[in-house]
Amino acid sequence: MKEQIEKLQKVEKNLSDSNGNFELFALFLREDSPDKWDLLISADWARANKKDSIQVTIEEVRKELSNQELLMISRIIVLDKNDAVLKSIHQAVQVEHGLAEISDSNFFGLSIKHAYLITSQREVHNEANAADAKTRAAD
């Protein structure tokens, strides 16, 4: 699994560089889903057009993973900014372009057998930039 995670880290970095930062890029193995992983993503650009962002993500994943490795991913889910699961994940883990591993956890009712979080970060960058802009405008 280590090799697949490293490939997905590359996917996350490539997509982040070309489209903008992720708030979440993670692979989740649900309790009720034997050996089929969900790829959860959340980003402003992904929410703007979920269908297109899923397609862009699929294309990038296909560049890195073999056909056999692709079979381990059951679906790609774009989480909304105010999703309770997203907020719960952010409270538990903060990581950017790295790796955090979680086992046997529950995120706001979502039972997770195993998870690899490559990026999990609140959108502090944009909030800080907005606050800086307001301060400069007031000066």
N, CA, C and O atoms as a GROMACS GRO file, in nm:
protein
  556
    1MET      N    1   0.081  -0.120   0.000
    1MET     CA    2   0.000   0.000   0.000
    1MET      C    3   0.086   0.127   0.000
    1MET      O    4   0.044   0.232  -0.048
    2LYS      N    5   0.206   0.115   0.053
    2LYS     CA    6   0.295   0.231   0.062
    2LYS      C    7   0.320   0.292  -0.076
    2LYS      O    8   0.320   0.414  -0.092
    3GLU      N    9   0.342   0.207  -0.174
    3GLU     CA   10   0.370   0.254  -0.310
    3GLU      C   11   0.250   0.329  -0.368
    3GLU      O   12   0.268   0.432  -0.433
    4GLN      N   13   0.130   0.279  -0.346
    4GLN     CA   14   0.009   0.344  -0.395
    4GLN      C   15  -0.011   0.480  -0.328
    4GLN      O   16  -0.052   0.577  -0.393
    5ILE      N   17   0.016   0.487  -0.199
    5ILE     CA   18   0.002   0.613  -0.126
    5ILE      C   19   0.101   0.716  -0.180
    5ILE      O   20   0.066   0.832  -0.198
    6GLU      N   21   0.224   0.674  -0.206
    6GLU     CA   22   0.323   0.766  -0.262
    6GLU      C   23   0.277   0.818  -0.399
    6GLU      O   24   0.299   0.934  -0.431
    7LYS      N   25   0.215   0.732  -0.478
    7LYS     CA   26   0.163   0.775  -0.608
    7LYS      C   27   0.049   0.876  -0.589
    7LYS      O   28   0.039   0.974  -0.664
    8LEU      N   29  -0.036   0.852  -0.490
    8LEU     CA   30  -0.147   0.943  -0.465
    8LEU      C   31  -0.098   1.076  -0.407
    8LEU      O   32  -0.160   1.180  -0.428
    9GLN      N   33   0.013   1.073  -0.334
    9GLN     CA   34   0.074   1.198  -0.287
    9GLN      C   35   0.118   1.282  -0.407
    9GLN      O   36   0.104   1.404  -0.407
   10LYS      N   37   0.171   1.216  -0.507
   10LYS     CA   38   0.212   1.286  -0.629
   10LYS      C   39   0.090   1.344  -0.701
   10LYS      O   40   0.095   1.456  -0.751
   11VAL      N   41  -0.019   1.268  -0.706
   11VAL     CA   42  -0.143   1.315  -0.767
   11VAL      C   43  -0.192   1.440  -0.694
   11VAL      O   44  -0.227   1.539  -0.758
   12GLU      N   45  -0.194   1.434  -0.561
   12GLU     CA   46  -0.240   1.548  -0.481
   12GLU      C   47  -0.156   1.672  -0.508
   12GLU      O   48  -0.210   1.781  -0.525
   13LYS      N   49  -0.026   1.656  -0.512
   13LYS     CA   50   0.065   1.769  -0.534
   13LYS      C   51   0.045   1.827  -0.674
   13LYS      O   52   0.040   1.949  -0.691
   14ASN      N   53   0.033   1.741  -0.775
   14ASN     CA   54   0.011   1.787  -0.912
   14ASN      C   55  -0.120   1.864  -0.925
   14ASN      O   56  -0.124   1.972  -0.985
   15LEU      N   57  -0.227   1.809  -0.869
   15LEU     CA   58  -0.358   1.875  -0.876
   15LEU      C   59  -0.357   2.006  -0.798
   15LEU      O   60  -0.416   2.105  -0.841
   16SER      N   61  -0.293   2.006  -0.684
   16SER     CA   62  -0.283   2.126  -0.602
   16SER      C   63  -0.206   2.236  -0.676
   16SER      O   64  -0.247   2.353  -0.676
   17ASP      N   65  -0.096   2.199  -0.739
   17ASP     CA   66  -0.014   2.295  -0.813
   17ASP      C   67  -0.090   2.354  -0.932
   17ASP      O   68  -0.078   2.472  -0.962
   18SER      N   69  -0.169   2.270  -1.000
   18SER     CA   70  -0.236   2.316  -1.121
   18SER      C   71  -0.372   2.380  -1.097
   18SER      O   72  -0.417   2.461  -1.179
   19ASN      N   73  -0.440   2.346  -0.986
   19ASN     CA   74  -0.576   2.394  -0.965
   19ASN      C   75  -0.597   2.477  -0.839
   19ASN      O   76  -0.690   2.558  -0.832
   20GLY      N   77  -0.511   2.459  -0.740
   20GLY     CA   78  -0.527   2.528  -0.613
   20GLY      C   79  -0.524   2.429  -0.497
   20GLY      O   80  -0.539   2.308  -0.517
   21ASN      N   81  -0.504   2.482  -0.379
   21ASN     CA   82  -0.488   2.398  -0.260
   21ASN      C   83  -0.611   2.316  -0.227
   21ASN      O   84  -0.725   2.357  -0.250
   22PHE      N   85  -0.585   2.200  -0.172
   22PHE     CA   86  -0.690   2.115  -0.117
   22PHE      C   87  -0.710   2.147   0.030
   22PHE      O   88  -0.616   2.182   0.101
   23GLU      N   89  -0.834   2.136   0.074
   23GLU     CA   90  -0.863   2.135   0.217
   23GLU      C   91  -0.854   1.990   0.266
   23GLU      O   92  -0.820   1.963   0.381
   24LEU      N   93  -0.887   1.898   0.175
   24LEU     CA   94  -0.879   1.756   0.206
   24LEU      C   95  -0.846   1.676   0.082
   24LEU      O   96  -0.904   1.697  -0.025
   25PHE      N   97  -0.753   1.585   0.098
   25PHE     CA   98  -0.722   1.485  -0.003
   25PHE      C   99  -0.685   1.361   0.077
   25PHE      O  100  -0.577   1.354   0.135
   26ALA      N  101  -0.775   1.263   0.080
   26ALA     CA  102  -0.757   1.148   0.170
   26ALA      C  103  -0.819   1.022   0.112
   26ALA      O  104  -0.916   1.027   0.037
   27LEU      N  105  -0.761   0.912   0.150
   27LEU     CA  106  -0.809   0.780   0.111
   27LEU      C  107  -0.868   0.714   0.235
   27LEU      O  108  -0.800   0.698   0.336
   28PHE      N  109  -0.997   0.676   0.226
   28PHE     CA  110  -1.068   0.618   0.340
   28PHE      C  111  -1.118   0.479   0.308
   28PHE      O  112  -1.176   0.456   0.202
   29LEU      N  113  -1.095   0.387   0.400
   29LEU     CA  114  -1.151   0.252   0.392
   29LEU      C  115  -1.262   0.244   0.496
   29LEU      O  116  -1.235   0.237   0.616
   30ARG      N  117  -1.386   0.244   0.450
   30ARG     CA  118  -1.499   0.239   0.542
   30ARG      C  119  -1.515   0.099   0.601
   30ARG      O  120  -1.475   0.000   0.540
   31GLU      N  121  -1.573   0.093   0.718
   31GLU     CA  122  -1.597  -0.035   0.785
   31GLU      C  123  -1.679  -0.130   0.698
   31GLU      O  124  -1.653  -0.250   0.696
   32ASP      N  125  -1.777  -0.075   0.625
   32ASP     CA  126  -1.869  -0.157   0.547
   32ASP      C  127  -1.824  -0.178   0.402
   32ASP      O  128  -1.903  -0.224   0.320
   33SER      N  129  -1.700  -0.146   0.371
   33SER     CA  130  -1.651  -0.155   0.234
   33SER      C  131  -1.520  -0.232   0.229
   33SER      O  132  -1.412  -0.172   0.233
   34PRO      N  133  -1.527  -0.364   0.220
   34PRO     CA  134  -1.404  -0.445   0.223
   34PRO      C  135  -1.312  -0.420   0.103
   34PRO      O  136  -1.349  -0.445  -0.012
   35ASP      N  137  -1.194  -0.370   0.133
   35ASP     CA  138  -1.088  -0.351   0.034
   35ASP      C  139  -1.121  -0.256  -0.080
   35ASP      O  140  -1.056  -0.260  -0.184
   36LYS      N  141  -1.220  -0.171  -0.062
   36LYS     CA  142  -1.253  -0.067  -0.160
   36LYS      C  143  -1.242   0.067  -0.090
   36LYS      O  144  -1.312   0.093   0.007
   37TRP      N  145  -1.154   0.151  -0.140
   37TRP     CA  146  -1.122   0.279  -0.078
   37TRP      C  147  -1.200   0.392  -0.145
   37TRP      O  148  -1.224   0.389  -0.265
   38ASP      N  149  -1.238   0.491  -0.064
   38ASP     CA  150  -1.297   0.614  -0.115
   38ASP      C  151  -1.190   0.721  -0.115
   38ASP      O  152  -1.116   0.735  -0.018
   39LEU      N  153  -1.182   0.797  -0.223
   39LEU     CA  154  -1.093   0.912  -0.229
   39LEU      C  155  -1.178   1.034  -0.201
   39LEU      O  156  -1.264   1.071  -0.282
   40LEU      N  157  -1.155   1.097  -0.087
   40LEU     CA  158  -1.229   1.216  -0.047
   40LEU      C  159  -1.146   1.338  -0.077
   40LEU      O  160  -1.029   1.347  -0.038
   41ILE      N  161  -1.207   1.434  -0.146
   41ILE     CA  162  -1.138   1.559  -0.176
   41ILE      C  163  -1.229   1.676  -0.139
   41ILE      O  164  -1.351   1.665  -0.138
   42SER      N  165  -1.165   1.787  -0.109
   42SER     CA  166  -1.238   1.910  -0.084
   42SER      C  167  -1.145   2.026  -0.118
   42SER      O  168  -1.033   2.035  -0.069
   43ALA      N  169  -1.196   2.115  -0.204
   43ALA     CA  170  -1.121   2.234  -0.247
   43ALA      C  171  -1.220   2.328  -0.314
   43ALA      O  172  -1.322   2.284  -0.367
   44ASP      N  173  -1.190   2.455  -0.311
   44ASP     CA  174  -1.278   2.552  -0.377
   44ASP      C  175  -1.298   2.515  -0.524
   44ASP      O  176  -1.410   2.515  -0.574
   45TRP      N  177  -1.188   2.484  -0.591
   45TRP     CA  178  -1.198   2.453  -0.734
   45TRP      C  179  -1.277   2.325  -0.759
   45TRP      O  180  -1.344   2.314  -0.862
   46ALA      N  181  -1.270   2.230  -0.668
   46ALA     CA  182  -1.342   2.103  -0.685
   46ALA      C  183  -1.492   2.123  -0.665
   46ALA      O  184  -1.574   2.062  -0.734
   47ARG      N  185  -1.528   2.208  -0.571
   47ARG     CA  186  -1.670   2.235  -0.545
   47ARG      C  187  -1.734   2.319  -0.654
   47ARG      O  188  -1.855   2.312  -0.675
   48ALA      N  189  -1.654   2.400  -0.724
   48ALA     CA  190  -1.708   2.488  -0.828
   48ALA      C  191  -1.777   2.410  -0.939
   48ALA      O  192  -1.878   2.455  -0.994
   49ASN      N  193  -1.725   2.294  -0.972
   49ASN     CA  194  -1.786   2.206  -1.071
   49ASN      C  195  -1.746   2.063  -1.035
   49ASN      O  196  -1.643   2.013  -1.081
   50LYS      N  197  -1.828   2.000  -0.954
   50LYS     CA  198  -1.794   1.867  -0.901
   50LYS      C  199  -1.770   1.764  -1.011
   50LYS      O  200  -1.674   1.687  -1.004
   51LYS      N  201  -1.855   1.764  -1.111
   51LYS     CA  202  -1.840   1.664  -1.219
   51LYS      C  203  -1.705   1.679  -1.289
   51LYS      O  204  -1.634   1.581  -1.309
   52ASP      N  205  -1.671   1.803  -1.327
   52ASP     CA  206  -1.543   1.828  -1.394
   52ASP      C  207  -1.424   1.798  -1.304
   52ASP      O  208  -1.324   1.742  -1.348
   53SER      N  209  -1.435   1.834  -1.177
   53SER     CA  210  -1.323   1.811  -1.086
   53SER      C  211  -1.299   1.663  -1.062
   53SER      O  212  -1.185   1.619  -1.048
   54ILE      N  213  -1.406   1.586  -1.056
   54ILE     CA  214  -1.391   1.441  -1.042
   54ILE      C  215  -1.322   1.385  -1.167
   54ILE      O  216  -1.235   1.299  -1.156
   55GLN      N  217  -1.361   1.433  -1.284
   55GLN     CA  218  -1.300   1.387  -1.408
   55GLN      C  219  -1.151   1.422  -1.413
   55GLN      O  220  -1.069   1.338  -1.452
   56VAL      N  221  -1.116   1.544  -1.374
   56VAL     CA  222  -0.976   1.587  -1.370
   56VAL      C  223  -0.897   1.500  -1.272
   56VAL      O  224  -0.784   1.461  -1.300
   57THR      N  225  -0.957   1.471  -1.158
   57THR     CA  226  -0.891   1.387  -1.057
   57THR      C  227  -0.871   1.246  -1.109
   57THR      O  228  -0.764   1.187  -1.092
   58ILE      N  229  -0.973   1.192  -1.173
   58ILE     CA  230  -0.962   1.056  -1.231
   58ILE      C  231  -0.848   1.051  -1.333
   58ILE      O  232  -0.768   0.958  -1.332
   59GLU      N  233  -0.841   1.151  -1.419
   59GLU     CA  234  -0.736   1.154  -1.521
   59GLU      C  235  -0.598   1.157  -1.457
   59GLU      O  236  -0.506   1.088  -1.504
   60GLU      N  237  -0.582   1.234  -1.352
   60GLU     CA  238  -0.451   1.243  -1.284
   60GLU      C  239  -0.419   1.112  -1.213
   60GLU      O  240  -0.304   1.068  -1.214
   61VAL      N  241  -0.518   1.051  -1.151
   61VAL     CA  242  -0.499   0.923  -1.082
   61VAL      C  243  -0.459   0.815  -1.182
   61VAL      O  244  -0.371   0.733  -1.154
   62ARG      N  245  -0.523   0.815  -1.298
   62ARG     CA  246  -0.492   0.715  -1.402
   62ARG      C  247  -0.349   0.727  -1.453
   62ARG      O  248  -0.289   0.627  -1.494
   63LYS      N  249  -0.294   0.847  -1.450
   63LYS     CA  250  -0.155   0.867  -1.494
   63LYS      C  251  -0.057   0.797  -1.400
   63LYS      O  252   0.050   0.755  -1.442
   64GLU      N  253  -0.095   0.785  -1.273
   64GLU     CA  254  -0.002   0.734  -1.172
   64GLU      C  255  -0.026   0.587  -1.134
   64GLU      O  256   0.069   0.512  -1.114
   65LEU      N  257  -0.152   0.548  -1.124
   65LEU     CA  258  -0.182   0.413  -1.076
   65LEU      C  259  -0.197   0.315  -1.191
   65LEU      O  260  -0.244   0.350  -1.299
   66SER      N  261  -0.156   0.191  -1.166
   66SER     CA  262  -0.176   0.085  -1.264
   66SER      C  263  -0.325   0.048  -1.268
   66SER      O  264  -0.401   0.088  -1.181
   67ASN      N  265  -0.364  -0.027  -1.369
   67ASN     CA  266  -0.504  -0.071  -1.378
   67ASN      C  267  -0.545  -0.151  -1.255
   67ASN      O  268  -0.656  -0.135  -1.206
   68GLN      N  269  -0.457  -0.235  -1.205
   68GLN     CA  270  -0.485  -0.315  -1.085
   68GLN      C  271  -0.502  -0.224  -0.963
   68GLN      O  272  -0.591  -0.245  -0.881
   69GLU      N  273  -0.416  -0.125  -0.951
   69GLU     CA  274  -0.424  -0.031  -0.838
   69GLU      C  275  -0.551   0.054  -0.845
   69GLU      O  276  -0.608   0.089  -0.741
   70LEU      N  277  -0.596   0.087  -0.965
   70LEU     CA  278  -0.719   0.165  -0.982
   70LEU      C  279  -0.840   0.093  -0.924
   70LEU      O  280  -0.934   0.156  -0.876
   71LEU      N  281  -0.837  -0.039  -0.929
   71LEU     CA  282  -0.950  -0.119  -0.879
   71LEU      C  283  -0.972  -0.103  -0.728
   71LEU      O  284  -1.080  -0.134  -0.678
   72MET      N  285  -0.871  -0.056  -0.657
   72MET     CA  286  -0.886  -0.041  -0.512
   72MET      C  287  -0.969   0.082  -0.476
   72MET      O  288  -1.018   0.092  -0.363
   73ILE      N  289  -0.987   0.175  -0.570
   73ILE     CA  290  -1.064   0.297  -0.543
   73ILE      C  291  -1.207   0.277  -0.593
   73ILE      O  292  -1.230   0.254  -0.712
   74SER      N  293  -1.302   0.286  -0.501
   74SER     CA  294  -1.440   0.264  -0.539
   74SER      C  295  -1.508   0.390  -0.590
   74SER      O  296  -1.592   0.384  -0.680
   75ARG      N  297  -1.469   0.506  -0.534
   75ARG     CA  298  -1.533   0.630  -0.576
   75ARG      C  299  -1.453   0.750  -0.530
   75ARG      O  300  -1.369   0.742  -0.440
   76ILE      N  301  -1.481   0.863  -0.593
   76ILE     CA  302  -1.423   0.991  -0.554
   76ILE      C  303  -1.538   1.077  -0.504
   76ILE      O  304  -1.639   1.092  -0.573
   77ILE      N  305  -1.523   1.133  -0.386
   77ILE     CA  306  -1.628   1.214  -0.325
   77ILE      C  307  -1.575   1.355  -0.302
   77ILE      O  308  -1.468   1.373  -0.243
   78VAL      N  309  -1.650   1.454  -0.349
   78VAL     CA  310  -1.616   1.594  -0.325
   78VAL      C  311  -1.700   1.641  -0.207
   78VAL      O  312  -1.822   1.644  -0.213
   79LEU      N  313  -1.632   1.677  -0.099
   79LEU     CA  314  -1.701   1.723   0.021
   79LEU      C  315  -1.723   1.874   0.017
   79LEU      O  316  -1.635   1.949  -0.024
   80ASP      N  317  -1.840   1.915   0.060
   80ASP     CA  318  -1.870   2.057   0.072
   80ASP      C  319  -1.792   2.118   0.186
   80ASP      O  320  -1.753   2.049   0.281
   81LYS      N  321  -1.770   2.247   0.178
   81LYS     CA  322  -1.692   2.320   0.277
   81LYS      C  323  -1.748   2.307   0.418
   81LYS      O  324  -1.672   2.303   0.515
   82ASN      N  325  -1.880   2.301   0.431
   82ASN     CA  326  -1.945   2.295   0.562
   82ASN      C  327  -1.985   2.153   0.602
   82ASN      O  328  -2.062   2.136   0.697
   83ASP      N  329  -1.936   2.054   0.533
   83ASP     CA  330  -1.968   1.914   0.564
   83ASP      C  331  -1.917   1.878   0.703
   83ASP      O  332  -1.803   1.906   0.737
   84ALA      N  333  -2.002   1.816   0.782
   84ALA     CA  334  -1.967   1.780   0.921
   84ALA      C  335  -1.850   1.682   0.925
   84ALA      O  336  -1.767   1.689   1.015
   85VAL      N  337  -1.843   1.592   0.828
   85VAL     CA  338  -1.732   1.496   0.823
   85VAL      C  339  -1.601   1.571   0.799
   85VAL      O  340  -1.500   1.541   0.863
   86LEU      N  341  -1.602   1.668   0.707
   86LEU     CA  342  -1.481   1.746   0.679
   86LEU      C  343  -1.435   1.820   0.803
   86LEU      O  344  -1.316   1.819   0.836
   87LYS      N  345  -1.526   1.884   0.872
   87LYS     CA  346  -1.492   1.957   0.994
   87LYS      C  347  -1.434   1.863   1.100
   87LYS      O  348  -1.339   1.897   1.170
   88SER      N  349  -1.493   1.744   1.112
   88SER     CA  350  -1.445   1.646   1.209
   88SER      C  351  -1.304   1.599   1.176
   88SER      O  352  -1.221   1.582   1.265
   89ILE      N  353  -1.276   1.578   1.048
   89ILE     CA  354  -1.143   1.536   1.005
   89ILE      C  355  -1.041   1.646   1.036
   89ILE      O  356  -0.931   1.618   1.085
   90HIS      N  357  -1.077   1.770   1.006
   90HIS     CA  358  -0.987   1.883   1.032
   90HIS      C  359  -0.954   1.896   1.181
   90HIS      O  360  -0.842   1.931   1.217
   91GLN      N  361  -1.050   1.868   1.266
   91GLN     CA  362  -1.025   1.874   1.410
   91GLN      C  363  -0.928   1.766   1.454
   91GLN      O  364  -0.851   1.784   1.548
   92ALA      N  365  -0.932   1.652   1.386
   92ALA     CA  366  -0.847   1.539   1.424
   92ALA      C  367  -0.706   1.549   1.368
   92ALA      O  368  -0.611   1.512   1.436
   93VAL      N  369  -0.692   1.598   1.245
   93VAL     CA  370  -0.563   1.593   1.176
   93VAL      C  371  -0.541   1.718   1.094
   93VAL      O  372  -0.631   1.765   1.024
   94GLN      N  373  -0.419   1.773   1.102
   94GLN     CA  374  -0.375   1.882   1.016
   94GLN      C  375  -0.246   1.837   0.947
   94GLN      O  376  -0.146   1.809   1.014
   95VAL      N  377  -0.249   1.830   0.815
   95VAL     CA  378  -0.131   1.791   0.738
   95VAL      C  379  -0.146   1.851   0.597
   95VAL      O  380  -0.256   1.860   0.544
   96GLU      N  381  -0.033   1.891   0.538
   96GLU     CA  382  -0.037   1.942   0.401
   96GLU      C  383   0.076   1.878   0.322
   96GLU      O  384   0.193   1.886   0.360
   97HIS      N  385   0.040   1.815   0.210
   97HIS     CA  386   0.136   1.745   0.122
   97HIS      C  387   0.222   1.646   0.202
   97HIS      O  388   0.341   1.632   0.174
   98GLY      N  389   0.164   1.581   0.298
   98GLY     CA  390   0.238   1.486   0.382
   98GLY      C  391   0.159   1.356   0.392
   98GLY      O  392   0.101   1.308   0.295
   99LEU      N  393   0.158   1.301   0.513
   99LEU     CA  394   0.083   1.177   0.533
   99LEU      C  395   0.053   1.158   0.681
   99LEU      O  396   0.142   1.163   0.766
  100ALA      N  397  -0.073   1.136   0.708
  100ALA     CA  398  -0.118   1.097   0.842
  100ALA      C  399  -0.202   0.972   0.824
  100ALA      O  400  -0.285   0.964   0.732
  101GLU      N  401  -0.182   0.877   0.910
  101GLU     CA  402  -0.253   0.750   0.901
  101GLU      C  403  -0.342   0.734   1.023
  101GLU      O  404  -0.300   0.760   1.136
  102ILE      N  405  -0.465   0.691   1.000
  102ILE     CA  406  -0.563   0.673   1.107
  102ILE      C  407  -0.626   0.536   1.094
  102ILE      O  408  -0.653   0.489   0.983
  103SER      N  409  -0.649   0.471   1.207
  103SER     CA  410  -0.715   0.340   1.208
  103SER      C  411  -0.831   0.342   1.306
  103SER      O  412  -0.827   0.409   1.409
  104ASP      N  413  -0.934   0.265   1.273
  104ASP     CA  414  -1.049   0.241   1.361
  104ASP      C  415  -1.098   0.370   1.427
  104ASP      O  416  -1.088   0.386   1.549
  105SER      N  417  -1.149   0.461   1.346
  105SER     CA  418  -1.197   0.590   1.396
  105SER      C  419  -1.337   0.616   1.345
  105SER      O  420  -1.388   0.547   1.257
  106ASN      N  421  -1.398   0.719   1.403
  106ASN     CA  422  -1.530   0.761   1.363
  106ASN      C  423  -1.528   0.912   1.344
  106ASN      O  424  -1.492   0.987   1.434
  107PHE      N  425  -1.566   0.955   1.223
  107PHE     CA  426  -1.571   1.097   1.193
  107PHE      C  427  -1.716   1.136   1.171
  107PHE      O  428  -1.772   1.116   1.063
  108PHE      N  429  -1.775   1.192   1.275
  108PHE     CA  430  -1.913   1.241   1.271
  108PHE      C  431  -2.007   1.137   1.212
  108PHE      O  432  -2.086   1.166   1.122
  109GLY      N  433  -1.997   1.015   1.264
  109GLY     CA  434  -2.086   0.908   1.223
  109GLY      C  435  -2.034   0.822   1.109
  109GLY      O  436  -2.096   0.721   1.075
  110LEU      N  437  -1.922   0.858   1.050
  110LEU     CA  438  -1.862   0.779   0.942
  110LEU      C  439  -1.756   0.689   1.003
  110LEU      O  440  -1.649   0.736   1.044
  111SER      N  441  -1.785   0.559   1.009
  111SER     CA  442  -1.691   0.463   1.068
  111SER      C  443  -1.582   0.430   0.967
  111SER      O  444  -1.610   0.384   0.856
  112ILE      N  445  -1.458   0.452   1.009
  112ILE     CA  446  -1.343   0.432   0.921
  112ILE      C  447  -1.255   0.321   0.977
  112ILE      O  448  -1.211   0.325   1.092
  113LYS      N  449  -1.230   0.223   0.894
  113LYS     CA  450  -1.140   0.114   0.931
  113LYS      C  451  -0.995   0.160   0.920
  113LYS      O  452  -0.912   0.129   1.006
  114HIS      N  453  -0.967   0.236   0.814
  114HIS     CA  454  -0.830   0.284   0.790
  114HIS      C  455  -0.837   0.408   0.702
  114HIS      O  456  -0.926   0.419   0.617
  115ALA      N  457  -0.746   0.501   0.720
  115ALA     CA  458  -0.742   0.621   0.637
  115ALA      C  459  -0.600   0.670   0.622
  115ALA      O  460  -0.517   0.659   0.712
  116TYR      N  461  -0.574   0.725   0.505
  116TYR     CA  462  -0.448   0.794   0.476
  116TYR      C  463  -0.484   0.936   0.436
  116TYR      O  464  -0.551   0.957   0.335
  117LEU      N  465  -0.442   1.033   0.514
  117LEU     CA  466  -0.469   1.172   0.486
  117LEU      C  467  -0.342   1.237   0.432
  117LEU      O  468  -0.241   1.246   0.502
  118ILE      N  469  -0.348   1.281   0.310
  118ILE     CA  470  -0.234   1.344   0.245
  118ILE      C  471  -0.237   1.494   0.271
  118ILE      O  472  -0.134   1.556   0.297
  119THR      N  473  -0.356   1.552   0.263
  119THR     CA  474  -0.377   1.691   0.302
  119THR      C  475  -0.508   1.701   0.379
  119THR      O  476  -0.611   1.651   0.335
  120SER      N  477  -0.501   1.764   0.493
  120SER     CA  478  -0.618   1.798   0.573
  120SER      C  479  -0.588   1.930   0.641
  120SER      O  480  -0.514   1.936   0.739
  121GLN      N  481  -0.647   2.037   0.586
  121GLN     CA  482  -0.617   2.170   0.641
  121GLN      C  483  -0.738   2.259   0.626
  121GLN      O  484  -0.806   2.259   0.524
  122ARG      N  485  -0.763   2.335   0.730
  122ARG     CA  486  -0.868   2.436   0.719
  122ARG      C  487  -0.818   2.543   0.625
  122ARG      O  488  -0.698   2.557   0.602
  123GLU      N  489  -0.910   2.619   0.569
  123GLU     CA  490  -0.872   2.720   0.472
  123GLU      C  491  -0.828   2.848   0.539
  123GLU      O  492  -0.891   2.952   0.522
  124VAL      N  493  -0.720   2.841   0.615
  124VAL     CA  494  -0.670   2.958   0.686
  124VAL      C  495  -0.600   3.054   0.591
  124VAL      O  496  -0.596   3.174   0.617
  125HIS      N  497  -0.544   3.003   0.483
  125HIS     CA  498  -0.471   3.088   0.389
  125HIS      C  499  -0.561   3.197   0.331
  125HIS      O  500  -0.525   3.314   0.333
  126ASN      N  501  -0.677   3.159   0.281
  126ASN     CA  502  -0.767   3.256   0.220
  126ASN      C  503  -0.825   3.350   0.324
  126ASN      O  504  -0.842   3.469   0.296
  127GLU      N  505  -0.857   3.300   0.444
  127GLU     CA  506  -0.910   3.385   0.549
  127GLU      C  507  -0.805   3.488   0.592
  127GLU      O  508  -0.838   3.604   0.612
  128ALA      N  509  -0.682   3.446   0.605
  128ALA     CA  510  -0.573   3.536   0.643
  128ALA      C  511  -0.552   3.641   0.534
  128ALA      O  512  -0.530   3.759   0.564
  129ASN      N  513  -0.557   3.599   0.409
  129ASN     CA  514  -0.541   3.693   0.298
  129ASN      C  515  -0.654   3.795   0.295
  129ASN      O  516  -0.630   3.913   0.269
  130ALA      N  517  -0.776   3.751   0.322
  130ALA     CA  518  -0.891   3.841   0.324
  130ALA      C  519  -0.876   3.942   0.438
  130ALA      O  520  -0.906   4.060   0.421
  131ALA      N  521  -0.830   3.896   0.555
  131ALA     CA  522  -0.810   3.986   0.669
  131ALA      C  523  -0.701   4.088   0.638
  131ALA      O  524  -0.714   4.205   0.674
  132ASP      N  525  -0.593   4.043   0.572
  132ASP     CA  526  -0.485   4.135   0.534
  132ASP      C  527  -0.536   4.240   0.436
  132ASP      O  528  -0.500   4.358   0.446
  133ALA      N  529  -0.619   4.198   0.342
  133ALA     CA  530  -0.673   4.292   0.243
  133ALA      C  531  -0.761   4.396   0.310
  133ALA      O  532  -0.756   4.514   0.275
  134LYS      N  533  -0.843   4.354   0.406
  134LYS     CA  534  -0.929   4.448   0.479
  134LYS      C  535  -0.845   4.548   0.557
  134LYS      O  536  -0.877   4.667   0.561
  135THR      N  537  -0.738   4.500   0.619
  135THR     CA  538  -0.648   4.588   0.696
  135THR      C  539  -0.584   4.691   0.605
  135THR      O  540  -0.577   4.809   0.639
  136ARG      N  541  -0.536   4.646   0.489
  136ARG     CA  542  -0.471   4.738   0.394
  136ARG      C  543  -0.571   4.840   0.341
  136ARG      O  544  -0.537   4.957   0.322
  137ALA      N  545  -0.695   4.797   0.316
  137ALA     CA  546  -0.798   4.887   0.265
  137ALA      C  547  -0.835   4.994   0.368
  137ALA      O  548  -0.866   5.107   0.332
  138ALA      N  549  -0.830   4.958   0.497
  138ALA     CA  550  -0.864   5.051   0.604
  138ALA      C  551  -0.753   5.155   0.625
  138ALA      O  552  -0.778   5.265   0.675
  139ASP      N  553  -0.630   5.119   0.586
  139ASP     CA  554  -0.516   5.212   0.604
  139ASP      C  555  -0.520   5.319   0.507
  139ASP      O  556  -0.432   5.406   0.507
   0.00000   0.00000   0.00000
